[in-house]
Amino acid sequence: MSLNHIELVAFDCDGVLFDTAQANRFYYSHILEHFGRPALTEEQFRFVHMHTVHESIAYLISDENTLEAAHDFRKTMDYRKYLSYLKVEPQLVALLEKLRPRIKTAIATNRTDTMEQLLAEFDLDGYFDLVVTSSDVKQPKPHPEALLKILEYFGLRSHQAIYIGDSQVDELAARAAKMPLVAYRNRELTADYHIDSLGELEELLEI
């Protein structure tokens, strides 16, 4: 099925633009280790991979006093030490170069204060027309606010855009925004389209 009418492609970050699994594991494991907590479990990893850093730390550390200390500790952590564990998804740059300028590009992510640094590190900061993080909205995903904010910015309706996501929070956000979802490497999601590589979008969009 063709998507040649689409005027905007919005992307999630973790698991779509980048393989961030190893970086996220090390990041949150470092926090847990600092406070003498057990190692990150698979269930905990699945949660932190989808949610904001504030939600993730609250999920990992329930004690109120330790929670406040964990947030303070996080602010002292240099995220640059984790960047070497990130991998840009194959075909991303080639896809972005084909999309722009005819098709607008945006990011809707539950990341907070690391997005700008991440894009700059991988020379991607010039490829997106708009970036919306959880710091830019009152309610992060799965609430649709980030996607609705993107649509409003470009003056588009939901059927004129698609969202590329890989998690349940992406599915719920897209559904609430009434935006077609392209599920990336996750066949368990209920989505309008499923792809296993970003290059497959070129066929769908006929670019």
C-alpha positions in Angstrom: 0.0 0.0 0.0 1.4 3.4 -1.0 1.9 6.3 1.4 2.8 8.8 -1.3 0.4 11.4 0.2 2.3 11.7 3.4 3.8 15.1 4.2 5.4 14.3 7.5 7.4 11.4 9.0 7.8 11.4 12.7 10.2 9.1 14.5 10.7 7.7 17.9 14.3 7.8 19.0 15.3 4.7 21.1 15.1 1.5 19.0 14.2 3.4 15.8 16.8 6.0 15.1 19.4 4.3 17.3 20.0 1.0 18.8 20.2 2.2 22.4 19.7 -1.0 24.3 23.3 -1.4 25.5 23.6 2.3 26.4 20.4 2.2 28.4 21.4 -0.9 30.2 24.7 0.6 31.3 23.1 4.0 32.2 20.5 2.6 34.5 22.7 -0.1 35.9 25.2 2.6 36.8 22.5 4.4 38.8 21.4 1.2 40.5 24.9 0.2 41.4 25.7 3.6 42.9 22.8 3.1 45.3 23.6 -0.5 46.1 20.6 -1.9 44.3 20.4 -5.3 42.5 21.3 -5.4 38.8 18.8 -4.3 36.2 16.3 -7.1 35.3 14.8 -7.7 31.9 11.4 -6.5 33.1 13.0 -3.3 34.4 14.9 -2.8 31.1 11.7 -3.1 29.1 10.2 -0.3 31.2 13.2 2.1 31.1 13.6 1.6 27.4 10.1 3.1 26.7 9.6 5.7 29.5 11.1 9.0 30.5 14.2 9.1 32.8 12.0 10.5 35.6 9.5 7.7 35.3 12.2 5.1 34.9 14.1 6.2 38.1 10.9 6.3 40.0 10.1 2.8 38.8 13.5 1.5 39.8 13.8 3.2 43.2 10.6 3.5 45.2 12.2 4.9 48.4 11.4 8.7 48.4 14.7 9.8 50.0 16.8 7.6 47.7 14.7 8.6 44.8 15.6 12.3 45.3 19.2 11.4 45.7 19.1 9.3 42.5 17.7 12.2 40.5 20.5 14.4 41.9 23.1 11.8 41.0 21.8 11.4 37.5 22.4 15.1 36.9 26.1 14.6 37.6 26.5 11.8 35.1 28.2 12.6 31.9 26.1 11.1 29.2 29.0 11.3 26.7 30.5 8.1 28.3 27.4 6.2 27.0 27.4 7.5 23.5 30.0 4.9 22.3 27.4 2.2 23.1 24.8 3.7 20.7 24.5 2.6 17.1 22.8 4.6 14.4 20.2 2.4 12.6 21.3 1.3 9.2 19.8 3.2 6.3 18.8 6.1 8.5 20.9 8.9 6.9 20.1 7.7 3.4 16.4 7.7 4.2 16.5 11.2 5.7 18.3 12.6 2.7 15.6 11.2 0.4 12.8 12.4 2.6 13.8 16.0 2.9 12.9 18.6 1.8 9.7 17.3 0.2 8.6 15.4 3.3 9.0 17.0 6.7 10.8 15.1 9.5 10.3 15.2 13.2 11.2 13.3 16.4 8.8 12.5 19.2 10.7 10.9 22.1 10.5 10.3 25.8 14.1 11.3 26.2 14.6 14.5 28.2 17.9 16.4 28.2 20.1 14.1 26.1 18.5 14.4 22.7 20.4 17.4 21.5 23.7 16.0 22.5 22.9 12.7 20.9 22.0 14.2 17.5 25.1 16.4 17.6 27.4 13.5 18.4 26.2 11.6 15.3 25.9 14.7 13.0 22.2 14.3 12.7 21.0 17.6 14.1 20.4 19.1 10.7 18.2 16.3 9.5 15.1 17.0 11.5 12.7 19.9 11.1 11.4 19.5 14.7 12.4 17.6 17.8 9.9 17.1 20.7 11.2 15.6 23.9 9.4 14.8 27.1 10.8 18.1 28.4 8.7 19.9 25.7 5.3 18.5 26.8 3.3 18.3 30.0 2.4 14.6 29.4 4.9 12.2 27.7 4.0 9.2 25.6 1.8 7.2 25.7 -0.1 10.4 25.9 -0.4 11.9 22.3 0.7 15.4 23.2 4.1 15.1 21.5 2.5 13.9 18.2 -0.3 16.5 18.4 2.3 19.2 19.0 4.2 18.1 15.9 1.0 18.1 13.8 0.1 21.6 15.0 3.5 22.9 14.3 3.3 21.9 10.6 -0.4 22.6 10.3 -1.1 19.1 9.3 -3.9 16.6 10.0 -3.1 13.1 11.4 -3.7 11.3 8.2 -1.1 13.4 6.5 1.6 12.0 8.8 3.0 8.7 10.0 4.8 7.8 13.2 7.7 5.2 13.3 7.8 3.5 16.6 8.9 0.3 18.2 7.1 0.1 21.6 3.7 -0.1 23.2 3.9 3.5 24.3 4.4 4.5 20.7 1.4 2.4 19.7 -0.8 4.0 22.3 0.4 7.5 21.5 -0.2 7.1 17.7 -3.6 5.6 18.3 -4.6 8.4 20.6 -3.4 11.0 18.0 -5.1 9.1 15.3 -1.8 9.0 13.4 -0.9 5.9 11.3 1.8 3.8 13.1 4.6 2.1 11.3 5.9 -0.5 13.7 9.7 -0.9 13.5 11.0 -4.4 14.2 8.2 -5.3 16.6 5.5 -7.6 15.1 3.7 -7.7 18.5 2.4 -4.1 18.0 -0.9 -3.4 16.4 0.1 -1.1 13.6 -1.0 0.1 10.2 2.3 -1.1 8.7 5.2 -3.3 9.9 8.8 -2.9 8.7 12.1 -4.5 9.6 14.4 -1.9 8.1 14.1 1.8 7.6 14.8 1.3 3.9 11.4 -0.3 3.5 9.9 3.2 4.1 11.2 4.3 0.8 8.9 1.8 -1.0 5.9 2.8 1.1 6.5 6.5 0.6 7.5 6.0 -3.1 10.6 8.2 -2.7 
